[in-house]
Amino acid sequence: MTGIPAIRACSFALMMTALASFGAARADDLTFDLSPEQPGRIHVGRDEIAVAAIPMDFKFVTPGTFTVAVAPGGPPLATYATDAKTVVGADPDIAYAIADSLGLKLELVPVAWIDWPLGLTSGKYDAVISNVGVTEQRKEKFDFSTYRQGLHGIYVKSDSKIGSIKEPKDAAGLRFIVGAGTNQERILLEWSKENVAAGLKPLELQYYDDDAASLLALASGRADVIVQPHAQLVYIAARDKNIKSVGTLSAGWPDRSDVAVTTRKGSGLANALTVAANDLIATGTYGKILDHWHLAEEALPKSETNPPGLPKY
């Protein structure tokens, strides 16, 4: 990993501003409601078709309750509200809507993202709704019901002259901030190879220790573009108002890759969740939830059970 260049004294204030921006979400945030009350949350009625799709022998962790694990990694997907204990965001709202559809109460279980596979297989919860991407390796142990596209955001400074990045040639010669060992890095390295083969300039990839350092590098002009999970950058752009989107990148580039509700392999619950999700899509409730969290770009036309996932690399 490339080390972070020394910061001159005159840049100290800028660095502190960037670091402070990653503190707890403010109660006066006007773009995203992070209150524990969530007055804008959408509730729906019981979906009898989805209920009928639940296997007769399926046993919920708690009878009458849909127990869902979620990792509060940050807004807008899932984060702790301004009371520092209630989990709010797009994923919790999807969980509430599915629970309503199944005629169940919802219990959200906050977990560390790395812990969800063991907790799910050991029966601590019925499902995981926490930005889990469908992969062929995960499909060996889990079932999936898709509910969002897996997208990476491509963002630049608000005053950048870069208007659009949709394909490798648009990125030729640009300096990209990306996380080491991530799927984004894998894709950008492929883009760079394609450009070189076509006689274009390669991409320059830069690596930093944390998000604050990455944003500082972009703000100071040491890099041209930052690529991170789309939802994260949507929130940062709305909060800081100094970066803008110039494109999105599928996590499965060149194919689509989706995010899914995750359940135990062979439990039989996945089909019922897919039915519930498709009803939410058909009625427009799904679209309203994503719009509320400014994630309309990630909408799926339909939910699928166990679609093709990212291959084993």
C-alpha positions as a Markdown table, in Angstrom:
| # | Residue | x | y | z |
|---|---|---|---|---|
| 1 | Met | 0.0 | 0.0 | 0.0 |
| 2 | Thr | 1.3 | 3.4 | -1.0 |
| 3 | Gly | 2.2 | 5.6 | 2.1 |
| 4 | Ile | 0.4 | 8.9 | 2.6 |
| 5 | Pro | 2.6 | 11.9 | 1.7 |
| 6 | Ala | 3.6 | 14.2 | 4.6 |
| 7 | Ile | 1.0 | 17.0 | 5.2 |
| 8 | Arg | 2.4 | 20.5 | 5.4 |
| 9 | Ala | 1.3 | 22.7 | 8.2 |
| 10 | Cys | -0.9 | 24.8 | 5.9 |
| 11 | Ser | -2.9 | 21.7 | 5.0 |
| 12 | Phe | -3.6 | 20.8 | 8.6 |
| 13 | Ala | -6.9 | 22.6 | 8.9 |
| 14 | Leu | -8.2 | 20.9 | 5.7 |
| 15 | Met | -7.2 | 17.5 | 7.0 |
| 16 | Met | -9.0 | 18.1 | 10.3 |
| 17 | Thr | -12.1 | 19.2 | 8.5 |
| 18 | Ala | -12.1 | 16.0 | 6.4 |
| 19 | Leu | -11.5 | 13.9 | 9.5 |
| 20 | Ala | -14.3 | 15.6 | 11.5 |
| 21 | Ser | -16.7 | 15.0 | 8.7 |
| 22 | Phe | -16.6 | 11.2 | 9.5 |
| 23 | Gly | -17.8 | 11.7 | 13.0 |
| 24 | Ala | -21.3 | 10.8 | 14.2 |
| 25 | Ala | -24.1 | 11.9 | 11.9 |
| 26 | Arg | -25.6 | 15.3 | 13.0 |
| 27 | Ala | -29.2 | 15.6 | 14.1 |
| 28 | Asp | -29.5 | 18.7 | 11.9 |
| 29 | Asp | -28.6 | 16.8 | 8.7 |
| 30 | Leu | -31.3 | 18.0 | 6.3 |
| 31 | Thr | -30.7 | 15.5 | 3.5 |
| 32 | Phe | -31.0 | 12.2 | 5.4 |
| 33 | Asp | -33.3 | 11.7 | 8.3 |
| 34 | Leu | -31.2 | 9.8 | 10.9 |
| 35 | Ser | -33.6 | 10.2 | 13.7 |
| 36 | Pro | -34.6 | 7.0 | 15.7 |
| 37 | Glu | -38.3 | 7.8 | 15.1 |
| 38 | Gln | -38.1 | 7.6 | 11.3 |
| 39 | Pro | -41.5 | 9.3 | 10.6 |
| 40 | Gly | -41.0 | 8.8 | 6.8 |
| 41 | Arg | -40.7 | 5.0 | 7.0 |
| 42 | Ile | -43.1 | 3.2 | 4.7 |
| 43 | His | -45.3 | 0.3 | 6.1 |
| 44 | Val | -47.3 | -2.1 | 4.0 |
| 45 | Gly | -50.0 | -4.7 | 4.4 |
| 46 | Arg | -49.7 | -8.4 | 4.7 |
| 47 | Asp | -49.0 | -10.1 | 1.4 |
| 48 | Glu | -51.0 | -13.4 | 1.4 |
| 49 | Ile | -49.1 | -14.9 | -1.6 |
| 50 | Ala | -45.8 | -14.3 | 0.1 |
| 51 | Val | -47.1 | -15.7 | 3.4 |
| 52 | Ala | -48.3 | -18.8 | 1.5 |
| 53 | Ala | -44.9 | -19.3 | 0.1 |
| 54 | Ile | -43.3 | -19.8 | 3.5 |
| 55 | Pro | -42.7 | -23.5 | 4.0 |
| 56 | Met | -45.0 | -25.1 | 6.5 |
| 57 | Asp | -42.0 | -26.6 | 8.4 |
| 58 | Phe | -40.0 | -23.4 | 8.5 |
| 59 | Lys | -39.4 | -22.2 | 12.1 |
| 60 | Phe | -38.6 | -18.6 | 12.7 |
| 61 | Val | -36.1 | -17.8 | 15.4 |
| 62 | Thr | -38.9 | -16.2 | 17.4 |
| 63 | Pro | -42.4 | -17.2 | 16.4 |
| 64 | Gly | -44.3 | -14.3 | 14.8 |
| 65 | Thr | -41.1 | -12.3 | 14.3 |
| 66 | Phe | -38.7 | -11.8 | 11.4 |
| 67 | Thr | -35.3 | -11.7 | 13.0 |
| 68 | Val | -32.8 | -9.9 | 10.7 |
| 69 | Ala | -29.1 | -9.2 | 11.1 |
| 70 | Val | -27.8 | -5.9 | 9.9 |
| 71 | Ala | -24.4 | -4.3 | 10.1 |
| 72 | Pro | -24.5 | -0.6 | 10.9 |
| 73 | Gly | -21.6 | 0.3 | 8.6 |
| 74 | Gly | -22.8 | 3.8 | 7.7 |
| 75 | Pro | -25.5 | 5.8 | 6.1 |
| 76 | Pro | -27.5 | 5.5 | 3.9 |
| 77 | Leu | -27.6 | 1.7 | 4.0 |
| 78 | Ala | -27.5 | 1.2 | 7.8 |
| 79 | Thr | -26.2 | 3.3 | 10.6 |
| 80 | Tyr | -26.9 | 4.1 | 14.2 |
| 81 | Ala | -29.5 | 6.9 | 14.6 |
| 82 | Thr | -28.9 | 10.1 | 16.5 |
| 83 | Asp | -29.8 | 8.3 | 19.7 |
| 84 | Ala | -26.7 | 6.1 | 19.1 |
| 85 | Lys | -28.6 | 2.8 | 19.5 |
| 86 | Thr | -31.4 | 2.6 | 16.9 |
| 87 | Val | -30.4 | 1.2 | 13.5 |
| 88 | Val | -31.8 | 3.1 | 10.6 |
| 89 | Gly | -31.3 | 3.3 | 6.8 |
| 90 | Ala | -32.3 | 1.7 | 3.5 |
| 91 | Asp | -31.6 | -1.9 | 4.6 |
| 92 | Pro | -33.6 | -1.6 | 7.8 |
| 93 | Asp | -36.5 | -0.1 | 5.8 |
| 94 | Ile | -36.4 | -2.9 | 3.3 |
| 95 | Ala | -36.4 | -5.3 | 6.3 |
| 96 | Tyr | -39.5 | -3.6 | 7.8 |
| 97 | Ala | -41.4 | -3.7 | 4.5 |
| 98 | Ile | -40.6 | -7.5 | 4.0 |
| 99 | Ala | -41.6 | -8.2 | 7.6 |
| 100 | Asp | -44.9 | -6.4 | 7.1 |
| 101 | Ser | -45.5 | -8.4 | 3.9 |
| 102 | Leu | -45.0 | -11.6 | 5.8 |
| 103 | Gly | -47.3 | -10.5 | 8.5 |
| 104 | Leu | -44.5 | -10.5 | 11.1 |
| 105 | Lys | -42.9 | -8.2 | 13.6 |
| 106 | Leu | -39.3 | -7.2 | 12.9 |
| 107 | Glu | -36.4 | -7.6 | 15.2 |
| 108 | Leu | -33.2 | -6.0 | 13.9 |
| 109 | Val | -30.0 | -7.5 | 15.3 |
| 110 | Pro | -26.9 | -5.2 | 14.9 |
| 111 | Val | -23.8 | -7.3 | 14.0 |
| 112 | Ala | -20.3 | -6.8 | 12.8 |
| 113 | Trp | -20.4 | -7.4 | 9.1 |
| 114 | Ile | -17.7 | -10.1 | 9.3 |
| 115 | Asp | -19.9 | -12.1 | 11.8 |
| 116 | Trp | -23.1 | -12.5 | 9.8 |
| 117 | Pro | -22.2 | -15.8 | 8.1 |
| 118 | Leu | -21.6 | -17.7 | 11.4 |
| 119 | Gly | -24.6 | -16.1 | 13.0 |
| 120 | Leu | -26.9 | -17.1 | 10.1 |
| 121 | Thr | -25.7 | -20.7 | 9.8 |
| 122 | Ser | -26.0 | -21.2 | 13.6 |
| 123 | Gly | -29.6 | -20.0 | 13.6 |
| 124 | Lys | -29.2 | -16.7 | 15.5 |
| 125 | Tyr | -31.4 | -14.9 | 12.9 |
| 126 | Asp | -33.7 | -15.8 | 10.0 |
| 127 | Ala | -32.0 | -13.6 | 7.4 |
| 128 | Val | -29.3 | -11.0 | 6.8 |
| 129 | Ile | -30.2 | -7.7 | 5.1 |
| 130 | Ser | -26.9 | -5.9 | 5.0 |
| 131 | Asn | -25.6 | -5.2 | 1.5 |
| 132 | Val | -24.5 | -8.8 | 1.0 |
| 133 | Gly | -23.6 | -9.4 | -2.7 |
| 134 | Val | -24.4 | -12.6 | -4.5 |
| 135 | Thr | -21.3 | -14.6 | -5.2 |
| 136 | Glu | -21.0 | -18.2 | -6.5 |
| 137 | Gln | -18.9 | -19.0 | -3.4 |
| 138 | Arg | -21.5 | -17.7 | -1.0 |
| 139 | Lys | -24.3 | -19.6 | -2.9 |
| 140 | Glu | -22.7 | -22.8 | -1.7 |
| 141 | Lys | -23.7 | -22.0 | 1.8 |
| 142 | Phe | -26.6 | -19.5 | 1.5 |
| 143 | Asp | -29.7 | -18.7 | -0.5 |
| 144 | Phe | -30.4 | -15.3 | -1.9 |
| 145 | Ser | -33.3 | -13.0 | -2.8 |
| 146 | Thr | -32.1 | -10.0 | -4.6 |
| 147 | Tyr | -33.2 | -6.5 | -3.8 |
| 148 | Arg | -30.7 | -4.0 | -5.1 |
| 149 | Gln | -28.0 | -3.6 | -7.7 |
| 150 | Gly | -24.4 | -3.8 | -6.4 |
| 151 | Leu | -22.9 | -0.6 | -7.7 |
| 152 | His | -19.7 | 1.3 | -7.1 |
| 153 | Gly | -19.8 | 5.1 | -7.4 |
| 154 | Ile | -17.4 | 7.0 | -9.5 |
| 155 | Tyr | -17.0 | 10.6 | -8.1 |
| 156 | Val | -14.8 | 13.6 | -8.7 |
| 157 | Lys | -14.5 | 17.1 | -7.1 |
| 158 | Ser | -17.5 | 19.3 | -7.8 |
| 159 | Asp | -15.5 | 21.7 | -9.9 |
| 160 | Ser | -13.8 | 18.9 | -11.9 |
| 161 | Lys | -13.9 | 19.1 | -15.7 |
| 162 | Ile | -14.4 | 15.4 | -15.8 |
| 163 | Gly | -18.0 | 15.0 | -16.9 |
| 164 | Ser | -18.6 | 11.2 | -17.4 |
| 165 | Ile | -16.7 | 8.0 | -16.9 |
| 166 | Lys | -18.6 | 5.0 | -18.3 |
| 167 | Glu | -15.9 | 2.8 | -19.9 |
| 168 | Pro | -12.2 | 2.2 | -19.8 |
| 169 | Lys | -11.2 | 4.8 | -22.4 |
| 170 | Asp | -12.9 | 7.5 | -20.3 |
| 171 | Ala | -10.5 | 6.7 | -17.5 |
| 172 | Ala | -7.3 | 6.7 | -19.4 |
| 173 | Gly | -4.5 | 8.6 | -17.7 |
| 174 | Leu | -6.6 | 9.5 | -14.6 |
| 175 | Arg | -5.5 | 9.1 | -11.0 |
| 176 | Phe | -8.0 | 6.9 | -9.1 |
| 177 | Ile | -8.4 | 6.4 | -5.3 |
| 178 | Val | -9.4 | 2.9 | -4.6 |
| 179 | Gly | -9.2 | 0.4 | -1.7 |
| 180 | Ala | -6.5 | -2.2 | -1.9 |
| 181 | Gly | -7.8 | -5.8 | -2.4 |
| 182 | Thr | -11.3 | -4.6 | -3.3 |
| 183 | Asn | -13.5 | -5.6 | -6.2 |
| 184 | Gln | -13.2 | -2.0 | -7.4 |
| 185 | Glu | -9.5 | -2.4 | -7.6 |
| 186 | Arg | -9.8 | -5.6 | -9.6 |
| 187 | Ile | -12.1 | -3.9 | -12.1 |
| 188 | Leu | -9.9 | -0.8 | -12.5 |
| 189 | Leu | -6.8 | -2.9 | -13.1 |
| 190 | Glu | -8.7 | -4.6 | -15.9 |
| 191 | Trp | -9.7 | -1.2 | -17.3 |
| 192 | Ser | -6.0 | -0.2 | -17.2 |
| 193 | Lys | -4.9 | -3.3 | -19.1 |
| 194 | Glu | -7.6 | -2.7 | -21.7 |
| 195 | Asn | -6.4 | 0.9 | -22.2 |
| 196 | Val | -2.8 | -0.1 | -22.5 |
| 197 | Ala | -3.7 | -2.8 | -25.1 |
| 198 | Ala | -5.6 | -0.2 | -27.0 |
| 199 | Gly | -2.7 | 2.2 | -27.0 |
| 200 | Leu | -4.2 | 4.5 | -24.3 |
| 201 | Lys | -2.6 | 5.6 | -21.0 |
| 202 | Pro | -3.0 | 3.3 | -18.0 |
| 203 | Leu | -4.9 | 4.3 | -14.9 |
| 204 | Glu | -2.9 | 5.4 | -11.9 |
| 205 | Leu | -4.2 | 3.8 | -8.7 |
| 206 | Gln | -3.7 | 5.4 | -5.3 |
| 207 | Tyr | -4.2 | 3.8 | -1.9 |
| 208 | Tyr | -4.9 | 5.5 | 1.4 |
| 209 | Asp | -5.4 | 4.3 | 5.0 |
| 210 | Asp | -8.9 | 5.6 | 5.5 |
| 211 | Asp | -11.8 | 7.5 | 4.0 |
| 212 | Ala | -10.8 | 10.9 | 5.4 |
| 213 | Ala | -7.3 | 10.6 | 3.9 |
| 214 | Ser | -8.9 | 9.6 | 0.6 |
| 215 | Leu | -11.3 | 12.6 | 0.5 |
| 216 | Leu | -8.4 | 14.9 | 1.5 |
| 217 | Ala | -6.3 | 13.6 | -1.5 |
| 218 | Leu | -9.3 | 14.2 | -3.8 |
| 219 | Ala | -10.0 | 17.7 | -2.4 |
| 220 | Ser | -6.3 | 18.7 | -2.6 |
| 221 | Gly | -5.9 | 17.7 | -6.2 |
| 222 | Arg | -3.5 | 14.8 | -5.6 |
| 223 | Ala | -6.1 | 12.5 | -7.3 |
| 224 | Asp | -8.8 | 12.9 | -9.9 |
| 225 | Val | -11.4 | 10.3 | -9.1 |
| 226 | Ile | -12.5 | 8.2 | -6.1 |
| 227 | Val | -14.3 | 4.8 | -6.5 |
| 228 | Gln | -16.1 | 3.3 | -3.5 |
| 229 | Pro | -19.4 | 1.6 | -2.9 |
| 230 | His | -22.1 | 3.8 | -4.5 |
| 231 | Ala | -24.3 | 4.3 | -1.4 |
| 232 | Gln | -21.4 | 5.6 | 0.7 |
| 233 | Leu | -20.5 | 8.2 | -1.9 |
| 234 | Val | -24.1 | 9.3 | -2.3 |
| 235 | Tyr | -24.2 | 10.2 | 1.4 |
| 236 | Ile | -20.8 | 11.9 | 1.4 |
| 237 | Ala | -21.7 | 14.0 | -1.6 |
| 238 | Ala | -25.0 | 15.1 | 0.0 |
| 239 | Arg | -23.3 | 15.8 | 3.3 |
| 240 | Asp | -20.2 | 17.6 | 2.1 |
| 241 | Lys | -21.4 | 19.1 | -1.2 |
| 242 | Asn | -17.9 | 19.1 | -2.7 |
| 243 | Ile | -17.9 | 15.9 | -4.8 |
| 244 | Lys | -20.2 | 14.8 | -7.7 |
| 245 | Ser | -21.0 | 11.6 | -9.5 |
| 246 | Val | -19.7 | 11.0 | -13.0 |
| 247 | Gly | -20.8 | 7.4 | -13.3 |
| 248 | Thr | -21.4 | 4.1 | -11.6 |
| 249 | Leu | -19.7 | 0.7 | -12.0 |
| 250 | Ser | -21.4 | -2.7 | -11.6 |
| 251 | Ala | -19.7 | -4.8 | -8.9 |
| 252 | Gly | -19.8 | -7.6 | -11.5 |
| 253 | Trp | -18.4 | -5.6 | -14.4 |
| 254 | Pro | -18.9 | -6.3 | -17.2 |
| 255 | Asp | -22.0 | -8.1 | -16.0 |
| 256 | Arg | -24.5 | -7.0 | -13.4 |
| 257 | Ser | -24.1 | -8.1 | -9.8 |
| 258 | Asp | -26.9 | -7.8 | -7.2 |
| 259 | Val | -27.3 | -7.4 | -3.5 |
| 260 | Ala | -29.6 | -9.9 | -1.7 |
| 261 | Val | -31.5 | -10.9 | 1.4 |
| 262 | Thr | -29.4 | -13.8 | 2.6 |
| 263 | Thr | -30.9 | -16.9 | 4.3 |
| 264 | Arg | -29.7 | -20.4 | 5.3 |
| 265 | Lys | -29.1 | -22.8 | 2.4 |
| 266 | Gly | -32.1 | -24.9 | 1.8 |
| 267 | Ser | -34.2 | -23.3 | 4.5 |
| 268 | Gly | -37.0 | -22.6 | 1.9 |
| 269 | Leu | -37.5 | -19.0 | 3.1 |
| 270 | Ala | -35.8 | -17.4 | 0.0 |
| 271 | Asn | -38.7 | -18.0 | -2.4 |
| 272 | Ala | -41.2 | -16.3 | 0.0 |
| 273 | Leu | -38.8 | -13.3 | 0.4 |
| 274 | Thr | -38.5 | -13.1 | -3.4 |
| 275 | Val | -42.3 | -13.1 | -3.7 |
| 276 | Ala | -42.6 | -10.4 | -1.1 |
| 277 | Ala | -39.8 | -8.2 | -2.7 |
| 278 | Asn | -41.5 | -8.5 | -6.1 |
| 279 | Asp | -44.8 | -7.3 | -4.7 |
| 280 | Leu | -43.0 | -4.4 | -3.1 |
| 281 | Ile | -41.5 | -3.6 | -6.5 |
| 282 | Ala | -44.9 | -3.9 | -8.3 |
| 283 | Thr | -46.8 | -1.7 | -5.9 |
| 284 | Gly | -44.1 | 1.1 | -6.0 |
| 285 | Thr | -43.2 | 0.7 | -2.3 |
| 286 | Tyr | -39.8 | -0.5 | -3.1 |
| 287 | Gly | -39.1 | 2.5 | -5.3 |
| 288 | Lys | -40.3 | 4.9 | -2.6 |
| 289 | Ile | -37.9 | 3.3 | -0.1 |
| 290 | Leu | -34.9 | 3.7 | -2.4 |
| 291 | Asp | -35.9 | 7.2 | -3.3 |
| 292 | His | -36.1 | 8.2 | 0.4 |
| 293 | Trp | -32.5 | 7.2 | 0.8 |
| 294 | His | -31.4 | 8.6 | -2.6 |
| 295 | Leu | -30.5 | 5.2 | -4.0 |
| 296 | Ala | -32.9 | 5.1 | -7.0 |
| 297 | Glu | -30.0 | 4.2 | -9.3 |
| 298 | Glu | -29.6 | 0.9 | -7.5 |
| 299 | Ala | -33.2 | -0.3 | -8.1 |
| 300 | Leu | -33.8 | -3.7 | -9.6 |
| 301 | Pro | -36.6 | -4.4 | -12.1 |
| 302 | Lys | -37.4 | -7.6 | -10.3 |
| 303 | Ser | -36.2 | -9.8 | -7.4 |
| 304 | Glu | -34.7 | -13.2 | -8.2 |
| 305 | Thr | -33.8 | -16.2 | -6.1 |
| 306 | Asn | -30.2 | -17.4 | -6.4 |
| 307 | Pro | -29.3 | -15.6 | -9.7 |
| 308 | Pro | -25.8 | -15.9 | -11.1 |
| 309 | Gly | -23.3 | -14.3 | -8.8 |
| 310 | Leu | -19.8 | -13.0 | -8.9 |
| 311 | Pro | -17.4 | -15.9 | -9.9 |
| 312 | Lys | -14.6 | -17.2 | -7.8 |
| 313 | Tyr | -11.5 | -15.2 | -8.8 |
